Amino acid sequence: MDERTVLVINGPNLNLLGEREPEVYGHATLADLEDGCQVAAAALGLTVVSRARSRWSPPTSTTSTTAAPPGASASQRSPAASQAQ
């Protein structure tokens, strides 16, 4: 990726947009949102790269200071977070 690239990381269950409870979340799908991002980025001369995360996972780097999500057990924390305790 270069400096003109925008990375969009989609969280869990966004693949269900437009299908699950459309009366609450609307009828637009994840693909619709990604297409909209592509159009907006192109107008600004940017490139969009989309990735989906289906669940939370701890960082792989041992130097990370990213904390585990609330309620995570000690085994789910990153090595750096565990050492800090």
DRENVEX-117843 format. One line per field, with one value per residue: residue number from 1; residue in one letter; x, y, z of N, C-alpha, C in turn. Coordinates in steps of 0.2 Angstrom, whole numbers, plus 5000, padded with zeros to 4 digits. Example, Ala and Ser with C-alpha at 12.3 -4.5 7.8 and 13.67 -1.06 7.14 Angstrom:
pos: [1 2]
code: [A S]
n_u: [5066 5064]
n_v: [4972 4989]
n_w: [5039 5035]
ca_u: [5062 5068]
ca_v: [4978 4995]
ca_w: [5039 5036]
c_u: [5066 5064]
c_v: [4984 5000]
c_w: [5039 5039]
This chain:
pos: [1 2 3 4 5 6 7 8 9 10 11 12 13 14 15 16 17 18 19 20 21 22 23 24 25 26 27 28 29 30 31 32 33 34 35 36 37 38 39 40 41 42 43 44 45 46 47 48 49 50 51 52 53 54 55 56 57 58 59 60 61 62 63 64 65 66 67 68 69 70 71 72 73 74 75 76 77 78 79 80 81 82 83 84 85]
code: [M D E R T V L V I N G P N L N L L G E R E P E V Y G H A T L A D L E D G C Q V A A A A L G L T V V S R A R S R W S P P T S T T S T T A A P P G A S A S Q R S P A A S Q A Q]
n_u: [5004 5002 5004 4993 4982 4968 4964 4951 4944 4933 4921 4915 4901 4897 4895 4882 4874 4860 4853 4851 4839 4834 4825 4830 4844 4844 4844 4855 4870 4885 4893 4888 4891 4905 4907 4902 4912 4923 4919 4919 4932 4939 4935 4943 4955 4961 4964 4955 4956 4948 4945 4939 4935 4931 4930 4937 4954 4970 4984 4998 5011 5024 5027 5016 5004 4991 4976 4966 4949 4935 4932 4940 4949 4964 4972 4968 4973 4986 5003 5011 5002 4999 5012 5013 5005]
n_v: [4994 5011 5029 5034 5026 5019 5010 5000 4992 4980 4976 4962 4952 4961 4957 4953 4963 4971 4959 4954 4959 4971 4981 4988 4990 4993 4992 4991 4983 4975 4975 4985 4996 4995 4998 5011 5017 5015 5023 5036 5037 5036 5048 5057 5053 5042 5025 5011 4998 4985 4975 4961 4957 4943 4940 4945 4945 4942 4954 4950 4954 4955 4967 4975 4986 4985 4983 4970 4966 4971 4961 4950 4935 4931 4923 4928 4940 4951 4947 4958 4965 4956 4955 4968 4968]
n_w: [5000 4997 5001 4997 4999 5007 5020 5024 5037 5041 5053 5064 5058 5049 5036 5036 5034 5027 5026 5039 5050 5042 5044 5055 5052 5039 5021 5013 5008 5013 5002 4995 5003 5002 4988 4988 4995 4987 4976 4981 4985 4973 4967 4975 4971 4978 4983 4989 5000 5006 5020 5029 5046 5055 5068 5085 5087 5096 5095 5084 5086 5099 5104 5104 5111 5112 5120 5126 5122 5133 5146 5142 5144 5153 5144 5132 5131 5124 5122 5127 5134 5144 5151 5156 5167]
ca_u: [5000 5006 5001 4986 4978 4964 4962 4945 4943 4926 4921 4911 4894 4895 4893 4875 4871 4855 4850 4848 4835 4834 4821 4834 4850 4843 4844 4862 4874 4892 4896 4885 4895 4912 4906 4902 4919 4927 4917 4921 4940 4941 4934 4948 4962 4963 4963 4953 4957 4944 4946 4934 4937 4925 4931 4943 4960 4975 4989 5003 5017 5025 5028 5010 5002 4984 4973 4961 4943 4933 4930 4944 4953 4971 4974 4966 4977 4992 5009 5013 4997 5000 5018 5012 5001]
ca_v: [5000 5018 5034 5036 5020 5019 5003 4999 4985 4979 4971 4956 4952 4966 4953 4952 4970 4970 4953 4953 4965 4977 4987 4991 4991 4996 4987 4992 4977 4977 4976 4992 5001 4995 5001 5018 5019 5015 5029 5042 5037 5038 5055 5060 5051 5037 5018 5008 4991 4982 4968 4959 4953 4940 4940 4948 4941 4946 4956 4945 4957 4955 4973 4978 4989 4985 4979 4965 4968 4971 4954 4945 4931 4932 4919 4931 4946 4951 4946 4964 4967 4951 4957 4974 4967]
ca_w: [5000 4997 5005 4994 5000 5013 5022 5028 5041 5043 5059 5064 5056 5043 5030 5037 5032 5022 5027 5046 5053 5038 5047 5060 5049 5032 5016 5010 5010 5014 4995 4993 5007 4999 4982 4989 4997 4981 4972 4985 4985 4966 4966 4978 4969 4982 4982 4995 5001 5011 5023 5034 5052 5057 5076 5088 5089 5099 5090 5084 5089 5106 5106 5104 5117 5111 5125 5125 5123 5139 5148 5139 5149 5152 5138 5126 5130 5120 5127 5130 5139 5150 5154 5159 5173]
c_u: [5004 5002 4994 4981 4975 4962 4956 4944 4936 4925 4916 4904 4892 4893 4885 4871 4866 4851 4847 4845 4836 4830 4825 4840 4850 4845 4851 4866 4881 4895 4894 4890 4902 4912 4906 4909 4924 4926 4920 4929 4942 4941 4940 4955 4965 4961 4960 4954 4953 4946 4941 4937 4931 4925 4937 4948 4965 4980 4994 5010 5018 5026 5022 5008 4994 4981 4968 4954 4940 4930 4934 4948 4960 4974 4973 4970 4983 4998 5011 5008 4998 5006 5017 5008 5005]
c_v: [5006 5023 5036 5031 5021 5012 5003 4992 4985 4974 4965 4957 4957 4963 4952 4958 4969 4964 4952 4960 4971 4982 4991 4994 4994 4990 4987 4986 4980 4979 4983 4997 5001 4999 5009 5021 5020 5021 5035 5042 5039 5045 5059 5058 5046 5030 5016 5001 4989 4976 4967 4955 4950 4939 4944 4943 4945 4948 4950 4947 4957 4962 4978 4980 4988 4980 4975 4968 4967 4963 4948 4942 4933 4928 4923 4938 4945 4949 4952 4966 4962 4953 4963 4973 4964]
c_w: [5000 5001 5003 4995 5007 5014 5026 5031 5043 5049 5059 5062 5051 5037 5030 5035 5026 5022 5034 5048 5048 5040 5052 5056 5042 5027 5012 5013 5011 5007 4993 4997 5004 4992 4983 4992 4991 4976 4975 4985 4978 4965 4970 4976 4974 4980 4989 4994 5007 5014 5028 5040 5055 5065 5078 5089 5091 5094 5090 5086 5096 5108 5106 5111 5117 5117 5123 5126 5130 5140 5146 5145 5148 5146 5132 5125 5126 5125 5130 5135 5145 5154 5158 5166 5179]
